[in-house]
Amino acid sequence: MPAHLTDKEVARVLAINLFGYVIIFVCFIYTVVFHQIGEITASIITGSIIAACSVPIIANHLGKYNFSRILYVFFSPVLILYYSLILGADAGVSYFFIVAFALPFVFLKPEERRLAMAFFIYNCSCLMLHHFGGEQLVTPIVLSSEVGLSVKITIFAMVIFFAFVIFYAFYQTIIKHEQRLTQTNLEMEKANQVKQEFLATMSHELRTPLNAVVTITSLLDENPNHKDKLTFLRLLKHSSHNLLSIVNDILDFSKLEANKMKLELRSLEIRPVLNKVIETYSHMAEEKGLKLSLEIDHNVARVYKLDEVKLGQVLGNLISNSIKYTDQGEITVRVERFKSEGLFDELYFEGVDTGRGICA
């Protein structure tokens, strides 16, 4: 089958072919039976039904899927009407009218409402004709008790078989669809929650470099000839770059959703990178009367491949939280080499403060 067909469309094609082959097989048997008992007219009509039931199957093989399913749906009631009249009310063919009411749900598309309504009226008309005017159209054939019993058993088996196939189609196309829809809604809710958490984190990330930019700009505005003017300008540049990187991260949220966010690794001296982070937050610490210091183990190498922005964001979160929850004393950022394997070092970053801490 073509790859462009959906699972539901494939199920329709398979159901039409399956129903068609079963009907052809049964009609072939009763064509022979009617011929043997001398009902030549019934044998000819039943044989012609074999040819008619072959059309939807042939149409499917030729790729005419829409024509096939619509033809099958509208051919079914007249086929049921004919057999219910020729075999008589006792054969139980009329049960198929009830089964046929489910055909639009399986074979018609949701947007084909007019076709579904037309089929409903058409099927009801055939059912009424069967009950109130069928005797005038077709004369029932007379079957021996043995043949009559075999006909009843065959029809009963076909009713059960078709009902099961339609039930299974209902389960696959409607219940399974609802399950997938529920799962999709859960995934969307989870994605929205991730977005909210991301935006909450980004709002925290944005405040830190913004505060630094505002504070340093105010200091330079009040005292243009400040003795630490060059240091302030360097910190202002660093905070501006951090702010730009964070804004880029927010704009690239689609990458994060698609799990395509990558670290921008560059070979950098780690000590100047860490010193910049400490300098960025030192003024926040000094405003609360806190001492902010950095301790780097001598085993830590001079140059590493790292993402300066991401490292700064993680350490910035630790430091800003320490400043927020520490009223007096000091805050120390410690870095040591935890483990080394070949060309790779595993570094351990630790934030130590004299604040009240966080509950376990």
Summary of the structure (lengths in Angstrom):
residues: 360
radius of gyration: 39.5
end to end distance: 59.2
largest distance: 119.5
contacts: 994
relative contact order: 0.06
helix: 70%
strand: 10%
